[in-house]
Amino acid sequence: MDSIKLEHFFREGEIDFKKSNTEAIPCKEYYIEGEIEEKLAFMRVANCDSTVLIKEFEFLD
């Protein structure tokens, strides 16, 4: 997956706050759903001070 597809996913995807952990320390965790190459996918990311770490990624279709 290239950076352009990831950027689109982050911009157009929707955060599911019920599945996210915005209280996590040191990095808040977010569950994001969106489309990549016209396929529904989710990504769980850790949003840290200077980086974002992709912890899990899966196509849902």
Backbone as CSV, one residue per row, in Angstrom:
resi,resn,N_x,N_y,N_z,CA_x,CA_y,CA_z,C_x,C_y,C_z
1,MET,0.844,-1.157,0.000,0.000,0.000,0.000,0.902,1.236,0.000
2,ASP,0.575,2.174,-0.841,1.420,3.356,-0.942,0.890,4.501,-0.079
3,SER,1.711,5.514,0.062,1.393,6.632,0.958,0.170,7.426,0.492
4,ILE,-0.088,7.488,-0.800,-1.248,8.228,-1.311,-2.542,7.544,-0.876
5,LYS,-2.566,6.218,-0.943,-3.756,5.476,-0.501,-3.959,5.611,0.995
6,LEU,-2.878,5.583,1.757,-2.988,5.766,3.202,-3.493,7.159,3.551
7,GLU,-2.966,8.157,2.873,-3.407,9.528,3.130,-4.898,9.671,2.841
8,HIS,-5.359,9.103,1.743,-6.790,9.153,1.395,-7.618,8.454,2.483
9,PHE,-7.144,7.289,2.932,-7.854,6.548,3.982,-7.988,7.400,5.239
10,PHE,-6.901,8.034,5.667,-6.945,8.864,6.873,-7.849,10.083,6.699
11,ARG,-7.860,10.674,5.522,-8.684,11.870,5.287,-10.171,11.525,5.163
12,GLU,-10.483,10.446,4.458,-11.870,10.113,4.152,-12.492,9.095,5.105
13,GLY,-11.657,8.364,5.848,-12.174,7.354,6.763,-12.888,7.983,7.955
14,GLU,-13.662,7.164,8.655,-14.413,7.637,9.809,-13.923,6.937,11.065
15,ILE,-13.708,7.713,12.104,-13.284,7.157,13.386,-14.510,6.640,14.127
16,ASP,-14.427,5.399,14.591,-15.462,4.829,15.436,-14.986,4.988,16.879
17,PHE,-15.512,6.000,17.557,-15.032,6.312,18.903,-15.426,5.246,19.918
18,LYS,-16.473,4.471,19.628,-16.856,3.383,20.539,-15.818,2.259,20.535
19,LYS,-15.116,2.097,19.414,-14.100,1.057,19.301,-12.692,1.607,19.535
20,SER,-12.588,2.903,19.756,-11.295,3.560,19.978,-11.014,3.651,21.471
21,ASN,-9.757,3.921,21.808,-9.372,4.143,23.199,-8.629,5.474,23.282
22,THR,-9.398,6.527,23.435,-8.816,7.869,23.444,-8.196,8.231,24.792
23,GLU,-8.289,7.325,25.765,-7.691,7.548,27.080,-6.362,6.801,27.231
24,ALA,-5.968,6.025,26.219,-4.748,5.213,26.315,-3.513,6.089,26.505
25,ILE,-2.589,5.584,27.289,-1.332,6.297,27.552,-0.191,5.372,27.177
26,PRO,0.815,5.807,26.489,1.110,7.184,26.105,0.484,7.578,24.772
27,CYS,-0.046,6.610,24.015,-0.576,6.907,22.675,-2.064,6.589,22.615
28,LYS,-2.852,7.534,22.199,-4.280,7.302,22.021,-4.484,6.370,20.836
29,GLU,-5.457,5.455,20.943,-5.710,4.496,19.871,-7.048,4.792,19.209
30,TYR,-7.033,4.733,17.885,-8.240,5.026,17.109,-8.542,3.875,16.155
31,TYR,-9.825,3.570,16.023,-10.331,2.576,15.086,-10.949,3.359,13.934
32,ILE,-10.421,3.180,12.738,-10.866,3.945,11.570,-11.387,2.992,10.512
33,GLU,-12.552,3.296,9.952,-13.110,2.520,8.836,-13.155,3.410,7.607
34,GLY,-12.883,2.821,6.462,-12.920,3.558,5.213,-12.710,2.621,4.046
35,GLU,-12.505,3.193,2.863,-12.302,2.396,1.657,-10.900,2.583,1.110
36,ILE,-10.342,1.473,0.655,-9.075,1.464,-0.065,-9.306,0.618,-1.301
37,GLU,-9.073,1.217,-2.461,-9.296,0.538,-3.744,-10.706,-0.050,-3.823
38,GLU,-11.688,0.739,-3.349,-13.103,0.388,-3.383,-13.449,-0.821,-2.524
39,LYS,-12.616,-1.131,-1.536,-12.889,-2.205,-0.586,-12.955,-1.592,0.811
40,LEU,-13.967,-2.026,1.580,-14.109,-1.544,2.947,-13.003,-2.141,3.808
41,ALA,-12.390,-1.310,4.642,-11.285,-1.752,5.490,-11.353,-1.034,6.828
42,PHE,-10.635,-1.598,7.810,-10.463,-0.884,9.063,-8.991,-0.870,9.419
43,MET,-8.647,0.127,10.219,-7.284,0.270,10.676,-7.337,0.718,12.133
44,ARG,-6.519,0.106,12.970,-6.366,0.548,14.346,-4.992,1.197,14.430
45,VAL,-4.968,2.439,14.850,-3.706,3.194,14.892,-3.463,3.742,16.293
46,ALA,-2.183,3.894,16.619,-1.775,4.559,17.854,-1.245,5.928,17.470
47,ASN,-1.859,6.961,17.996,-1.470,8.338,17.702,-0.597,8.837,18.849
48,CYS,0.709,8.846,18.608,1.684,9.257,19.627,2.107,10.702,19.375
49,ASP,2.975,11.225,20.223,3.391,12.628,20.106,3.945,12.982,18.732
50,SER,4.844,12.167,18.210,5.497,12.523,16.944,5.279,11.515,15.824
51,THR,4.544,10.422,16.094,4.316,9.398,15.067,2.918,8.816,15.184
52,VAL,2.511,8.188,14.093,1.288,7.385,14.084,1.707,5.980,13.685
53,LEU,1.365,5.017,14.534,1.733,3.625,14.309,0.500,2.843,13.908
54,ILE,0.568,2.153,12.761,-0.532,1.282,12.341,-0.367,-0.029,13.105
55,LYS,-1.337,-0.326,13.964,-1.254,-1.521,14.797,-1.982,-2.707,14.176
56,GLU,-3.012,-2.413,13.382,-3.820,-3.488,12.791,-4.490,-2.944,11.539
57,PHE,-4.585,-3.788,10.515,-5.238,-3.400,9.270,-5.905,-4.644,8.704
58,GLU,-7.138,-4.469,8.202,-7.841,-5.617,7.628,-8.915,-5.138,6.658
59,PHE,-9.046,-5.832,5.543,-10.181,-5.587,4.650,-11.396,-6.287,5.226
60,LEU,-12.552,-5.635,5.160,-13.773,-6.165,5.743,-14.670,-6.855,4.724
61,ASP,-14.466,-6.634,3.473,-15.315,-7.250,2.423,-14.965,-8.685,2.197
